[in-house]
Amino acid sequence: MVTVIRTEETQRSGLIAINLAAIIFGTAALYGKLDISPFWIVMMRGTFASIAIAAVGLLGGGLGLVPTIPQLRSLLVTGILLAIHWVTFFESVQLAGVAIATLTFAVFPLFTVLLESMKARRRPSLLELGAGLAIVVAVALLVDAKDSEAQLTGAIVGLSSALAFAVFGIKAQILTTEINPLMVSFIQNLVVALCLTPILAFSSQVPKTMTDWVCLVLLGVVTTALMHQLYLFALKRLSATTCSGFIALEPVYAILFAAIFFEEPLTLWVVVSGALIIVASIVLLRAERVTVVLD
């Protein structure tokens, strides 16, 4: 058994890394503001991320052992789930804005708890039920169907994204214990790129400018590959619960960035709903019944 000793210095470096990861993660939703189809955004995200991860792995000595056939099947399934999660997330941003998209996505811990409970054939605890009720109320406060049909549709798509990510997390959980995490991330991102490529022929919203392409490279290399490395770096120095708590703050950064750069309104209901969802999600994460697998 290997004992991990966390000194004050290693904890400090871990905290810096996880804060940077959360801030970078918070910028992901902003790329949904590009006038580009979500299919193009996600396909290029997977492409550039897989290239960057492969480069990191090769420079660091390789990506690890080649997965077995059963493991490759699991990686294929989780890659497709990741593609569904990302496409629906960016579609939600384009329909309803950054606030609704990120806050409905933050519901994923609730879906994870419900799915895990069904799998284990157990009833959720009172703490989980209370946190779940708070999340349901928060989402109801967040969306006013009378105000905008697009907001309601965007919220539903955002919840679909959260559900896809919850299933992805459960399916991918075992893979990172069996396979080098870099190999897992490389193959999943490669699957994302490959499975969406045939759909691009039917999309008219394509990248048109150099700015579009620069943004897509940044999304894949910085917001996906670099953030993944920062998270793994922090995870070696801090507990999984602490790291998950910081990542759960992603909507806060996303909403602030959207308000600053795109002048998205920061309404009272967004603040109240956001606080309820984030606190409830952190409660669920700290119950340690779920394991967050990074998107």
CORZI-V368672 format. One record per helix or strand. SS is the DSSP state (~ for helix, > for strand). FROM is the first residue (numbers start at 0). LEN is the number of residues. If there is no record, write none. Layout:
SS FROM LEN
SS FROM LEN
This chain:
~ 7 19
~ 27 6
~ 37 22
~ 68 28
~ 97 8
~ 107 13
~ 125 17
~ 148 24
~ 174 4
~ 180 22
~ 209 26
~ 239 8
~ 249 12
~ 267 19
